[in-house]
Amino acid sequence: MTEYIGTLIQPGQPGYPARVSIDSSGAAAIERLDGPVDTGLVITPGLADLHNHGGAGYSFPTSSLEECREAALHHRRFGTTTLLASTVSQTREVLLPQLGILASLVEEGSLDGIHAEGPFVNTCRCGAQDPAAIIPGDPEFFREMIEAARGQLRSITFAPETDHARELVDLCVQHDIIVSLGHTDANFDETAAIVDYATSQGAQVTATHLFNAMPSLHHRNPGPIAALLDAASQREDVSVELIADGVHLDNHTVQMVLNTVGYPAATFVSDAMGAAGKADGDYVLGALAVTVRDGVARLRTEDGSEGSIAGGTSRVSDQVRLQSSVGLPLPEVLRSATSGHGLLNLAHRASVSEGPANLVVWDEQMQVREVYREGHRAQA
């Protein structure tokens, strides 16, 4: 029997002193304690990350099965108990076999699904996507992707203005795939129209890393950001991804979005690339060269100038620590850091409860110390 005594915080609820005991089968039992505890430990549910390209030096779009498994384990050790592996825009010859590799990791339980970021996005908002691999919306290719992923594709990012966007939505609905809109140059009306169509067909809609790789919000040309914020503030079937790492978004921007749509309608994601958990240096994201300096990943250009931000180097637990340190209430921050569980029909992981343990134990500096997922402890 393993016991943790500390402050138990469920998303959106005040914390209270508790003893959480985990037996040899991995089952958790919770006992509320009288009076304060001074261990400094905080116990929360595990975190969710629906947009993640890798970590520990390995990249989900290109690495081997064993390397991708290690990338997944890296994020689990840092508190992520629900994880989608994200691909990037790639050719058929590269993308389809890689989807098969990632599907194997879902089937063995190392991952919870696959997120395809592209290739049906807008080249003028490609960010760290390879423009040579971006193509117009192609329902037949999308069917090939779904088949290659063996039913494990759970989310796809495409631009609202891409060709055959409604047919892509229809395929998402048929195969229980989240419609994630991003890497787009669409205007407000184009974005709102595809959101309306998708939700009318029963799709779950998210915004891929809101603000990044899309036109800036302007008072005379509100664009996709305003359309997505408007929808997420009114509909339970629309949410927005936020890379709340202080690099992709200023902390005040994060707070503004959370105040606008509510914490449950925002989903913290890492958009991590292979450099997450590694030192500064040179890496790759798909087919593109990336340099990480001071923890910020940017495309490496031929003339040596700074290119676009190329994914993140944080884990979702880093974002929880950051946002709670700048004044946001930890119980509310946890709502955004765990909302992804429910989007994948894994809502039981969004609370610490009796049964198979799904939890994170943090120390008083909000560093992750222990992680359990479905009763299994993540080895450090």
Secondary structure, 3 states (H helix, E strand, C coil): CEEEEEEECCCCCCCEEEEEEECCCCEEEEEECCCCCCCCCEEECCEEECCECEECCEECCCCCHHHHHHHHHHHHHCCEEEECEEECCCCHHHHHHHHHHHHHHHHHCCCCCEEEECCCCCHHHCCCCCHHHCCCCCHHHHHHHHHHCCCCEEEEEECCCCCCHHHHHHHHHHCCCEEEECCCCCCHHHHHHHHHHHHHCCCCEEECCCCCCCCCCECCECHHHHHHHHHHHHCCCEEEEECCCCCCCCHHHHHHHHHHHCHHHEEECCCECCCCCCCCEEEEECCEEEEEECCEEEEECCCCCEEEECCECCCHHHHHHHHHHCCCCHHHHHHHHHHHHHHCCCHHHHCCCCEECCEEEECCCCCEEEEEECCEECCC
